[in-house]
Amino acid sequence: MGDVERTEQALIAALELQPGNGVSHHLMSWALSAQERWAEAADARRRVIELDEDVWQQWTWLADLEARAGDSDAARAAL
Protein backbone atom coordinates (compact mmCIF):
# COMPACT_ATOMS: atom_id res chain seq x y z
CA MET A 1 0.00 0.00 0.00
CA GLY A 2 2.89 2.33 -0.70
CA ASP A 3 4.89 1.70 2.47
CA VAL A 4 8.07 0.26 0.97
CA GLU A 5 10.04 0.30 4.21
CA ARG A 6 7.39 -1.79 5.93
CA THR A 7 7.22 -4.07 2.89
CA GLU A 8 10.98 -4.56 3.10
CA GLN A 9 10.73 -5.50 6.78
CA ALA A 10 7.99 -8.05 6.04
CA LEU A 11 10.11 -9.53 3.25
CA ILE A 12 13.14 -9.82 5.52
CA ALA A 13 11.00 -11.89 7.89
CA ALA A 14 9.61 -13.97 5.02
CA LEU A 15 13.09 -14.68 3.66
CA GLU A 16 14.31 -15.78 7.07
CA LEU A 17 11.57 -18.43 7.02
CA GLN A 18 11.94 -19.36 3.34
CA PRO A 19 15.27 -18.16 1.92
CA GLY A 20 14.67 -20.00 -1.35
CA ASN A 21 11.39 -18.27 -2.16
CA GLY A 22 11.93 -16.55 -5.51
CA VAL A 23 8.78 -14.46 -5.24
CA SER A 24 9.99 -12.90 -2.00
CA HIS A 25 13.34 -12.05 -3.60
CA HIS A 26 11.48 -10.56 -6.58
CA LEU A 27 9.40 -8.40 -4.26
CA MET A 28 12.50 -7.45 -2.25
CA SER A 29 14.14 -6.24 -5.45
CA TRP A 30 11.07 -4.11 -6.11
CA ALA A 31 11.03 -2.70 -2.55
CA LEU A 32 14.72 -1.81 -2.68
CA SER A 33 14.29 -0.25 -6.13
CA ALA A 34 11.45 1.88 -4.83
CA GLN A 35 13.91 3.23 -2.25
CA GLU A 36 16.53 3.80 -4.98
CA ARG A 37 18.85 1.27 -3.37
CA TRP A 38 19.95 0.06 -6.78
CA ALA A 39 22.91 -2.17 -5.88
CA GLU A 40 20.93 -4.01 -3.20
CA ALA A 41 18.00 -4.38 -5.58
CA ALA A 42 20.38 -5.87 -8.16
CA ASP A 43 21.64 -8.37 -5.57
CA ALA A 44 18.06 -9.44 -4.87
CA ARG A 45 17.37 -9.73 -8.61
CA ARG A 46 20.47 -11.92 -9.06
CA ARG A 47 19.11 -14.19 -6.33
CA VAL A 48 15.84 -14.53 -8.25
CA ILE A 49 17.83 -15.64 -11.30
CA GLU A 50 19.83 -18.12 -9.21
CA LEU A 51 16.56 -19.65 -7.98
CA ASP A 52 15.70 -20.91 -11.47
CA GLU A 53 14.03 -17.78 -12.77
CA ASP A 54 16.60 -17.58 -15.53
CA VAL A 55 14.34 -15.85 -18.07
CA TRP A 56 15.02 -12.81 -20.21
CA GLN A 57 12.79 -10.49 -18.19
CA GLN A 58 14.88 -11.05 -15.07
CA TRP A 59 18.06 -10.26 -16.99
CA THR A 60 16.68 -7.02 -18.43
CA TRP A 61 15.51 -5.93 -14.97
CA LEU A 62 18.96 -6.78 -13.62
CA ALA A 63 20.63 -4.78 -16.41
CA ASP A 64 18.47 -1.76 -15.57
CA LEU A 65 19.33 -2.00 -11.87
CA GLU A 66 23.04 -2.37 -12.58
CA ALA A 67 22.93 0.71 -14.83
CA ARG A 68 21.11 2.71 -12.15
CA ALA A 69 23.74 1.57 -9.62
CA GLY A 70 26.40 2.99 -11.93
CA ASP A 71 27.92 -0.29 -13.06
CA SER A 72 27.67 -0.12 -16.84
CA ASP A 73 29.93 -3.17 -17.31
CA ALA A 74 27.61 -5.32 -15.20
CA ALA A 75 24.59 -3.89 -17.02
CA ARG A 76 26.08 -4.85 -20.39
CA ALA A 77 26.97 -8.30 -19.08
CA ALA A 78 23.38 -8.84 -17.90
CA LEU A 79 22.08 -7.93 -21.33
C-alpha positions as CSV (number, residue, x, y, z in Angstrom):
1,M,0.0,0.0,0.0
2,G,2.9,2.3,-0.7
3,D,4.9,1.7,2.5
4,V,8.1,0.3,1.0
5,E,10.0,0.3,4.2
6,R,7.4,-1.8,5.9
7,T,7.2,-4.1,2.9
8,E,11.0,-4.6,3.1
9,Q,10.7,-5.5,6.8
10,A,8.0,-8.1,6.0
11,L,10.1,-9.5,3.2
12,I,13.1,-9.8,5.5
13,A,11.0,-11.9,7.9
14,A,9.6,-14.0,5.0
15,L,13.1,-14.7,3.7
16,E,14.3,-15.8,7.1
17,L,11.6,-18.4,7.0
18,Q,11.9,-19.4,3.3
19,P,15.3,-18.2,1.9
20,G,14.7,-20.0,-1.3
21,N,11.4,-18.3,-2.2
22,G,11.9,-16.6,-5.5
23,V,8.8,-14.5,-5.2
24,S,10.0,-12.9,-2.0
25,H,13.3,-12.0,-3.6
26,H,11.5,-10.6,-6.6
27,L,9.4,-8.4,-4.3
28,M,12.5,-7.5,-2.3
29,S,14.1,-6.2,-5.5
30,W,11.1,-4.1,-6.1
31,A,11.0,-2.7,-2.6
32,L,14.7,-1.8,-2.7
33,S,14.3,-0.3,-6.1
34,A,11.5,1.9,-4.8
35,Q,13.9,3.2,-2.2
36,E,16.5,3.8,-5.0
37,R,18.9,1.3,-3.4
38,W,19.9,0.1,-6.8
39,A,22.9,-2.2,-5.9
40,E,20.9,-4.0,-3.2
41,A,18.0,-4.4,-5.6
42,A,20.4,-5.9,-8.2
43,D,21.6,-8.4,-5.6
44,A,18.1,-9.4,-4.9
45,R,17.4,-9.7,-8.6
46,R,20.5,-11.9,-9.1
47,R,19.1,-14.2,-6.3
48,V,15.8,-14.5,-8.2
49,I,17.8,-15.6,-11.3
50,E,19.8,-18.1,-9.2
51,L,16.6,-19.6,-8.0
52,D,15.7,-20.9,-11.5
53,E,14.0,-17.8,-12.8
54,D,16.6,-17.6,-15.5
55,V,14.3,-15.9,-18.1
56,W,15.0,-12.8,-20.2
57,Q,12.8,-10.5,-18.2
58,Q,14.9,-11.1,-15.1
59,W,18.1,-10.3,-17.0
60,T,16.7,-7.0,-18.4
61,W,15.5,-5.9,-15.0
62,L,19.0,-6.8,-13.6
63,A,20.6,-4.8,-16.4
64,D,18.5,-1.8,-15.6
65,L,19.3,-2.0,-11.9
66,E,23.0,-2.4,-12.6
67,A,22.9,0.7,-14.8
68,R,21.1,2.7,-12.2
69,A,23.7,1.6,-9.6
70,G,26.4,3.0,-11.9
71,D,27.9,-0.3,-13.1
72,S,27.7,-0.1,-16.8
73,D,29.9,-3.2,-17.3
74,A,27.6,-5.3,-15.2
75,A,24.6,-3.9,-17.0
76,R,26.1,-4.9,-20.4
77,A,27.0,-8.3,-19.1
78,A,23.4,-8.8,-17.9
79,L,22.1,-7.9,-21.3
